[in-house]
Amino acid sequence: MFSELKKLEEKIGVDFKNKALLLEALTHRSYLNENPGVKTGNNERLEYLGDAVLELVVTEELFHKFPERQEGELTLLRAALVNYVMLGRIAREIGLEKYVLLSRGEAKDFGKAREVILANAIEALIGALYLDKGYDIAGKFIKDNVLNHLEEVIANGSYRDSKSSLQEIIQEKTKVTPTYKVLEERGPDHAREFVVGVFFGGELQATGTGSSKQEAENDAAGEALRDLRHKK
């Protein structure tokens, strides 16, 4: 397995001192459930660390790059760069998908769940880079592979808050304000996931998921916006 990971190291331009860290970053918990003899841990702790490093690097870059922009707009820009859709896309861009260890069942899922797994693997990889090489190398990876999408995000306006965009469109069309309701909470306390529905006049239009209610609401609004575009 370590010989295969060498190709990934070459792709991202990093030679890990601790190869086991890299392997752990790519190991999904479903793989360990199916292969209890494997000694490595799953990537959830590294994901937790990498998420913090990613947010700090992106926040610092945006803070210095846009001194004229207020906190709210900087937050939206950051969210557009570090959400699961963007991170899943970045994972594919660097070829990470073929190295992530999954159970046979998870390997067959090519929907949203797969994108979330890939996004989490990117965060775990960043956590591994931070532990193995330090902040500067982890930061360089983030700047080369995440922040390089900043101009695109600004140009296409994808950083705009989906909830605000949806409210503008629906109020203009129907004079109704979209409402949101938590439909389900699942997962352990340290990795809580919320399922939220967005309603127009009491009718469910779309659902979204996220690690917070706000994130799930924005995801639901994004799904509703995509549905509206497809109906045009």
Stockholm file with secondary structure:
# STOCKHOLM 1.0

chainA/1-232         MFSELKKLEEKIGVDFKNKALLLEALTHRSYLNENPGVKTGNNERLEYLGDAVLELVVTEELFHKFPERQEGELTLLRAALVNYVMLGRIAREIGLEKYVLLSRGEAKDFGKAREVILANAIEALIGALYLDKGYDIAGKFIKDNVLNHLEEVIANGSYRDSKSSLQEIIQEKTKVTPTYKVLEERGPDHAREFVVGVFFGGELQATGTGSSKQEAENDAAGEALRDLRHKK
#=GR chainA/1-232 SS CHHHHHHHHHHHTCCCSCHHHHHHHTBCHHHHHHCTTCCSCCSHHHHHHHHHHHHHHHHHHHHHHCTTSCHHHHHHHHHHHHSHHHHHHHHHHTTGGGGCBCCHHHHTCCSHHHHHHHHHHHHHHHHHHHHHHCHHHHHHHHHHHTGGGHHHHHHHTTTSCHHHHHHHHHHHHHSCCCEEEEEEEESCGGGCEEEEEEEETTEEEEEEEESSHHHHHHHHHHHHHHHHHHHC
#=GC SS_cons         CHHHHHHHHHHHTCCCSCHHHHHHHTBCHHHHHHCTTCCSCCSHHHHHHHHHHHHHHHHHHHHHHCTTSCHHHHHHHHHHHHSHHHHHHHHHHTTGGGGCBCCHHHHTCCSHHHHHHHHHHHHHHHHHHHHHHCHHHHHHHHHHHTGGGHHHHHHHTTTSCHHHHHHHHHHHHHSCCCEEEEEEEESCGGGCEEEEEEEETTEEEEEEEESSHHHHHHHHHHHHHHHHHHHC
//
